[in-house]
Amino acid sequence: MWPHRADGSSGLLRSAILIALGTALLTLSAKVNLPLPYVPMTLQTLVVLMIGAAYGWRLGSATIIAYLAEGAIGLPVFAGPVGGLAPLVGPTAGYLFGFVAAAFVTGWLAERGWDRSVVWLFAAMALGHILILATGFGWLAFGVKLGVEKAWLVGVAPFIAGSLVKNALGAALVPAIRQIVDRRG
């Protein structure tokens, strides 16, 4: 456990370290990608949902917002060697902003015990994936103006199977990581 000081600085230090670790993991997960025509398939959604489940809704959401801010100021944190505002207004924007909602919901559900069962954690992560895909779809269909059919074909359909695999992986990893950390802590 972290030592606690009366002024709360140890909590701020812990949060800062966890946010830095989370944004670093998100950056690494963005670099593992399969390029597709509009939106690359990455491991980011797995990491986003695991951060939400492990950190809770407040710190999880803050971590994702910090990640987006790092990208906005030009750090190459997004898929490919990309940073800057272009990914935040281009075809990937809906997914990136959906990350915040997904971490929030997954974290909120985890704080209510959904992370104590692999089945319930899978369901919480599935809701997170639905939010990410829905915001990505909405942005592609109406923001990028691809239309509903094309947005579905390029922005949702290719990601469904991968989302299910990532849900299963995340639902298995979070409790395993927690068990390792609990043994050491």
Secondary structure, 3 states (H helix, E strand, C coil): CCCCCCCCHHHHHHHHHHHHHHHHHHHHHHHCEECCCCCCEECHHHHHHHHHHHHHHHHHHHHHHHHHHHHHCCCCCECCCECCCHHHHCCCHHHHHHHHHHHHHHHHHHHCCHHHCHHHHHHHHHHHHHHHHHHHHHHHHHHCCCCHHHHHHHHCHHHHHHHHHHHHHHHHHHHHHHHHHHHHC
